Amino acid sequence: LSRDGQEKTRGLPGAESAGSLSNRTPKDDLKGPCRVSAGSPAKVKEDWCAKCQLVRPARAWHCRICGICVRRMDHHCVWINSCVGESNHQAFILALSIFLLTSVYGITLTLDTICRDRSVFTALFYCPGVYADYSSALSFTCVWYSVIITAGMAYIFLIQLINISYNVTEREVQQALRQKTGRRLLYGLIVDTGQYNRGFLRNWHQFSTLGSHPCHHPAEDIV
């Protein structure tokens, strides 16, 4: 406290140098990465989440399954039972990469074991005598199940790489397709909204730095 009884905050990011807490008005709202400035009442109504009772940041969406608003939400993944967003999108891409590598390695190793005289691609479609033994027949059947799942995961991985290259999320792609505001390329495989696209290198740099900048709360939010 200063001599005249006013409260001062020192060393806190975004804090005002002096002033009484009781004399603050809405125009003293601080600007920062954690603040969402609503330019108009219509914008506030658009970004207001009635479930969480807060103004959502840009690119944030409410997940009905998780019951929370997720920053830079991409989609809700049923396999990990969680939303893929700003905090775990990099880990999701890494998990897909590891899954594809291990799956392809397992398929190659199995086919090379039960069909030694043929290439992997040829053995997948033609492997004579594979059903003569119970263990080889079971292994060959499991290989085909693995190929089907791997193909689906590879498609998801490709879509994720394309979305990252154009700096869009799957949620934004679906919204752009419904509203017909996005630009479709390669028969709809690529959807460019043009809103956050900064170029290939800058888009990947932004993705690689997701979650690396901690959010500093202003002094008035600290109790």
Secondary structure, DSSP 8 states (H G I E B T S, - for coil): --TTS-----S-TT--SS--GGG--GGG---STT-----SHHHHHHHEETTTTEE--TT-EEETTTTEEETT--EEETTTTEEE-TTTHHHHHHHHHHHHHHHHHHHHHHHHHH-TTS-HHHHHH--TTTTSSHHHHHHHHHHHHHHHHHHHHHHHHHHHHHHHHTT--HHHHHHHHHHT-SEEETTTTEEE-SSS---HHHHHHHHHTTT-S-----GGG--
